[in-house]
Amino acid sequence: MDTKELLKKVRKIEIKTRRLSDHIFGGEYHSTFKGRGMTFSEVRQYQFGDDVRSIDWNVTARYNEPHVKVFEEERELTMMLMVDVSGSELFGTVNQFKNEIVTEISATLAFSALQNNDKVGLILFSDQVELFIPPKKGKTHVLRIIRELLEFKPNSNKTDIAEALKYLTNVMKKKAIVFVLSDFIASDYERTLKITGNKHDVTGIRVYDEREEAIPNLGVVQMMDAETGGIRLVNTQSKKVRNAYSNFHRERMAYFKDTFTKSGCGVLDCRVDESYVKKLLGYFKRRG
């Protein structure tokens, strides 16, 4: 992708996702993810309706009239986007590939954080951490994240969610809001997720294509494994083959939901042909 085309794509995603975050998600994001606590702001004169428990008796005695302490939410938070860039993300049978939807969701979340003056960081992972962008504030920083999501070429096509979670735990010392975006066609990350979930506020966003749930009867077709590059002939006329395919997918999805739920983490499913806007809003409202 040349620079001009890339900038055009970044701009297009910025316009679409920024509008969503400004008009829809900004307030929802703010009320869903609270700050670290309350910090003292100022002392002012008592007004009708103020909580009497907030009266500052020392100042009241000095001025001979009631004054109250005012506290503000210590708002600044850090959001980490953990994005799966393995080979299986380059799949789609409807309008968009999974990685395109993942980029849009990531951009919407990043702009929601930006609107609330929070920091945003990015981890791109396959079966290794491919890229780490430390959390920062500002529009330029968010646009850089979108640029990386659009044009980054991973060294590996495989997936290892546990490896990415271990890395996050090592680099992020303070509590962060973490969104893991993947198709979660992976296993063996239960123990690591439990440790991560104890330290951070984690949500798994599963982006998938309907053709991953069930394979249609297309006769004998040539299929390639996007993560290993292996090619084989598959007889999709066989009911046994189709059932095995569906069962494998169901097992992976059950593992994803059970593992995240047991670890106290949030879970969100989004099919590529569904509105991720409705899904995100519903999730924020349930949590808020």
Rosetta blueprint (number, residue, H / E / L):
1 M L
2 D L
3 T H
4 K H
5 E H
6 L H
7 L H
8 K H
9 K H
10 V H
11 R H
12 K H
13 I H
14 E H
15 I H
16 K H
17 T H
18 R H
19 R H
20 L H
21 S H
22 D H
23 H H
24 I H
25 F H
26 G H
27 G H
28 E H
29 Y H
30 H H
31 S H
32 T H
33 F L
34 K L
35 G L
36 R L
37 G E
38 M E
39 T E
40 F E
41 S E
42 E E
43 V E
44 R E
45 Q E
46 Y L
47 Q L
48 F L
49 G L
50 D L
51 D L
52 V H
53 R H
54 S H
55 I E
56 D L
57 W H
58 N H
59 V H
60 T H
61 A H
62 R H
63 Y H
64 N L
65 E L
66 P L
67 H E
68 V E
69 K E
70 V E
71 F E
72 E E
73 E E
74 E E
75 R L
76 E L
77 L L
78 T E
79 M E
80 M E
81 L E
82 M E
83 V E
84 D E
85 V L
86 S L
87 G H
88 S H
89 E H
90 L L
91 F L
92 G L
93 T L
94 V L
95 N L
96 Q L
97 F L
98 K H
99 N H
100 E H
101 I H
102 V H
103 T H
104 E H
105 I H
106 S H
107 A H
108 T H
109 L H
110 A H
111 F H
112 S H
113 A H
114 L H
115 Q H
116 N L
117 N L
118 D L
119 K E
120 V E
121 G E
122 L E
123 I E
124 L E
125 F E
126 S L
127 D L
128 Q L
129 V E
130 E E
131 L E
132 F E
133 I E
134 P E
135 P E
136 K E
137 K L
138 G L
139 K H
140 T H
141 H H
142 V H
143 L H
144 R H
145 I H
146 I H
147 R H
148 E H
149 L H
150 L H
151 E H
152 F L
153 K L
154 P L
155 N L
156 S L
157 N L
158 K L
159 T L
160 D L
161 I H
162 A H
163 E H
164 A H
165 L H
166 K H
167 Y H
168 L H
169 T H
170 N H
171 V H
172 M L
173 K L
174 K L
175 K L
176 A L
177 I E
178 V E
179 F E
180 V E
181 L E
182 S E
183 D L
184 F L
185 I L
186 A L
187 S L
188 D L
189 Y L
190 E H
191 R H
192 T H
193 L H
194 K H
195 I H
196 T H
197 G H
198 N H
199 K H
200 H L
201 D E
202 V E
203 T E
204 G E
205 I E
206 R E
207 V E
208 Y E
209 D L
210 E H
211 R H
212 E H
213 E L
214 A L
215 I L
216 P L
217 N L
218 L L
219 G L
220 V E
221 V E
222 Q E
223 M E
224 M E
225 D L
226 A L
227 E L
228 T L
229 G L
230 G L
231 I E
232 R E
233 L E
234 V E
235 N E
236 T L
237 Q L
238 S L
239 K H
240 K H
241 V H
242 R H
243 N H
244 A H
245 Y H
246 S H
247 N H
248 F H
249 H H
250 R H
251 E H
252 R H
253 M H
254 A H
255 Y H
256 F H
257 K H
258 D H
259 T H
260 F H
261 T H
262 K H
263 S L
264 G L
265 C L
266 G E
267 V E
268 L E
269 D E
270 C E
271 R E
272 V L
273 D L
274 E L
275 S L
276 Y H
277 V H
278 K H
279 K H
280 L H
281 L H
282 G H
283 Y H
284 F H
285 K H
286 R H
287 R H
288 G L
